[in-house]
């Protein structure tokens, strides 16, 4: 019983962290896109740059923050 409760708690904790990183990433992506467009970037380049930077951010944050326990990354 202890193992099941511990595993459930760990999964819920990771899901919360994963959701938090995803939310921050969405805000970051939209903010970057807005800033780049306001600074005169073409919409295609602004979208590409915002997308790439937000993907890199999300990967690093998930690696460091969400799945930081032993056995994941």
C-alpha positions in Angstrom: 0.0 0.0 0.0 2.8 2.4 0.8 4.4 2.0 -2.6 1.1 2.7 -4.4 0.5 5.9 -2.4 4.1 7.0 -2.9 3.9 6.4 -6.7 0.6 8.2 -6.9 2.0 11.2 -5.1 5.1 11.2 -7.3 3.0 11.1 -10.5 0.7 13.9 -9.3 3.7 16.0 -8.3 5.3 15.5 -11.7 2.0 16.3 -13.5 1.7 19.5 -11.6 5.3 20.5 -12.5 4.8 19.5 -16.1 1.7 21.6 -16.3 3.4 24.5 -14.7 6.3 24.4 -17.1 3.8 24.2 -20.0 1.9 27.2 -18.8 5.1 29.3 -18.4 6.2 28.1 -21.8 3.0 29.3 -23.4 3.3 32.8 -21.8 7.0 32.9 -22.9 6.1 31.9 -26.5 3.4 34.6 -26.7 5.5 37.2 -25.1 8.5 36.5 -27.4 6.2 36.6 -30.4 4.7 39.9 -29.4 8.1 41.5 -28.7 9.6 40.3 -32.0 6.6 41.5 -34.0 6.7 44.9 -32.2 10.5 45.2 -33.1 9.8 44.8 -36.8 10.4 41.1 -37.4 8.5 39.5 -40.3 5.7 37.3 -38.9 7.4 34.1 -40.2 10.7 34.9 -38.6 9.1 36.0 -35.4 7.0 32.9 -35.1 10.0 30.6 -35.9 12.3 32.3 -33.4 9.6 32.4 -30.6 8.8 28.7 -31.3 12.4 27.5 -31.2 13.3 29.5 -28.1 10.2 28.3 -26.2 10.8 24.6 -27.2 14.4 24.9 -26.0 13.2 26.5 -22.7 10.5 23.8 -22.2 13.0 21.0 -22.8 15.5 22.4 -20.4 13.0 23.1 -17.7 11.3 19.7 -18.0 14.8 18.1 -17.8 15.9 20.2 -14.8 12.7 20.8 -12.9 10.0 18.2 -13.8 12.0 15.0 -14.3 15.0 15.9 -12.1 14.8 12.8 -9.9 17.2 9.8 -10.4 16.5 7.6 -13.3 14.9 10.2 -15.7 17.5 12.6 -16.9 
